[in-house]
Every structure is written in C-alpha cells, then in structure tokens.
C-alpha cells in the first residue's frame, strides 16, 4: 500500500504539475514537499484539505487510495476559506450560533436568494 506522500506525488504527476506549482497552489514550502519524498514522511493533518482541493480528490481518496470510478473529472464540493476574510467570518459566526439560530439564518438566506432571482 502506498504512503500518503507517495499518493500525493502520483497525483501531482497525473495532473502534469511540478512540485513548484503544487507548492505555490497549496502554500506549502517546496522544502517541506521535498522532505516528504526524501525522508518518506507524510504531510501534517492540517494540510490535507488544501492538498485535496488542489489535487481534486477527497480526503478519503487521498488517505485510502480509493477512487470513485467514473467521477475523476467531477467538480470538488469542498471550499478552503481563509478565516480572515468576510466569508471566513461568516462561517465562523454561523458555527458559533445555536442550532435554532443557524436554522433561522439559513431560512433568511433562502428568502434573500428567492428575492435575488
């Protein structure tokens, strides 16, 4: 069975990407990526989501090596959001609400979307 880092390098190659491009897209230092190969280490867990987003795979596919046949070109359903942005603030604020307030907010957003149509 392949290590996570071996799977990452395989996916980088499949996507025709260089390690430098991968580094730029993920924000992970080139030296760190090189260490995965040289020292046979794996990325830290807090980098998995951004790696998956850049490579167009789910965390399950990356960590288990499993593929969903026939869906290789599907769009990702994952967003990576910087907490320092308005969207990051919105998500964090939503998560801090109790469940009733979350439902009210979602109802309000649905109503706003209807008005915008």
HUZIGI-V8977 format. One record per run of one state. SS is the DSSP state (~ for helix, > for strand, _ for the rest). FROM is the first residue (numbers start at 1). TO is the last residue. If there is no record, write none. Layout:
ss->SS from->FROM to->TO
ss->SS from->FROM to->TO
//
This chain:
ss->_ from->1 to->3
ss->~ from->4 to->14
ss->_ from->15 to->18
ss->~ from->19 to->26
ss->_ from->27 to->29
ss->~ from->30 to->38
ss->_ from->39 to->44
ss->~ from->45 to->55
ss->_ from->56 to->58
ss->~ from->59 to->64
ss->_ from->65 to->85
ss->~ from->86 to->96
ss->_ from->97 to->98
ss->~ from->99 to->116
ss->_ from->117 to->117
//
